Amino acid sequence: MESGGPESASPMTHRVQSLSSADTRGKHRIHAELKRLEQEARFLEEELEQLEKTEKASTTCKVMPSNVETKPDPLLPSWSPKSCMGSMV
């Protein structure tokens, strides 16, 4: 049987006292973690807003080949199919 006397409360009281000294460190740790999570949430919200403003990838994929095909690559020497065919004859 449990008794409500001081003997049964003593281990719990000792534990509460030891936790109260670590309580300020625990509060600080929790506060720092909360701030970090709030900052990460703000960052993700900003990133989501940027994604909503950007063009859809499918539109970009359709436009990109036409841009690439119309502009010659400045790093490649220019040549025409006729010049290659003439050397084969």
C-alpha positions as CSV (number, residue, x, y, z in Angstrom):
1,M,0.0,0.0,0.0
2,E,1.1,3.5,-0.7
3,S,1.3,6.0,2.0
4,G,1.0,9.7,1.5
5,G,3.8,10.3,4.0
6,P,7.1,12.2,3.4
7,E,9.0,9.0,2.5
8,S,7.0,8.5,-0.7
9,A,7.3,12.1,-1.8
10,S,11.0,12.5,-1.1
11,P,12.4,11.0,-4.3
12,M,10.0,13.0,-6.4
13,T,10.8,16.2,-4.5
14,H,14.5,15.6,-5.0
15,R,13.9,15.1,-8.7
16,V,11.8,18.3,-9.1
17,Q,14.6,20.3,-7.3
18,S,17.3,18.9,-9.6
19,L,15.1,19.7,-12.7
20,S,14.4,23.2,-11.5
21,S,18.2,24.0,-11.7
22,A,18.3,22.7,-15.2
23,D,15.0,24.3,-16.0
24,T,16.5,27.6,-17.2
25,R,18.9,25.8,-19.5
26,G,16.0,23.7,-20.8
27,K,13.8,26.8,-21.4
28,H,16.7,28.4,-23.3
29,R,17.2,25.3,-25.4
30,I,13.5,25.1,-26.2
31,H,13.4,28.8,-27.0
32,A,16.4,28.5,-29.3
33,E,14.9,25.5,-31.1
34,L,11.6,27.4,-31.5
35,K,13.4,30.4,-33.0
36,R,15.2,28.1,-35.4
37,L,12.0,26.4,-36.5
38,E,10.3,29.8,-37.0
39,Q,13.2,31.0,-39.1
40,E,13.1,27.8,-41.2
41,A,9.3,28.2,-41.6
42,R,9.8,31.8,-42.8
43,F,12.5,30.6,-45.3
44,L,10.3,27.9,-46.6
45,E,7.4,30.4,-47.0
46,E,9.6,32.8,-49.0
47,E,10.8,29.9,-51.2
48,L,7.2,28.8,-51.8
49,E,6.3,32.3,-52.8
50,Q,9.2,32.4,-55.3
51,L,8.2,29.1,-56.7
52,E,4.6,30.3,-57.2
53,K,5.9,33.3,-59.2
54,T,8.2,31.3,-61.5
55,E,7.2,30.0,-64.8
56,K,6.1,26.4,-65.1
57,A,8.9,24.1,-66.2
58,S,6.9,22.7,-69.1
59,T,6.6,26.2,-70.6
60,T,10.3,26.8,-70.2
61,C,11.1,23.4,-71.8
62,K,9.1,24.2,-74.8
63,V,10.7,27.6,-75.3
64,M,14.3,26.6,-74.6
65,P,14.9,24.5,-77.7
66,S,13.7,27.2,-80.1
67,N,16.1,29.7,-78.3
68,V,19.0,27.3,-78.6
69,E,18.3,26.3,-82.2
70,T,18.2,30.0,-83.4
71,K,21.4,31.1,-81.8
72,P,24.8,29.6,-82.9
73,D,27.1,28.4,-80.2
74,P,30.0,30.9,-79.9
75,L,32.4,28.2,-78.8
76,L,31.9,26.0,-81.9
77,P,33.4,27.0,-85.3
78,S,30.8,28.0,-87.8
79,W,30.2,25.6,-90.7
80,S,27.5,24.9,-93.1
81,P,26.2,21.5,-94.4
82,K,27.2,22.6,-98.0
83,S,30.9,22.9,-97.0
84,C,30.9,19.4,-95.6
85,M,29.1,18.0,-98.6
86,G,31.5,19.6,-101.0
87,S,34.5,17.9,-99.4
88,M,32.8,14.5,-99.9
89,V,32.4,14.9,-103.6
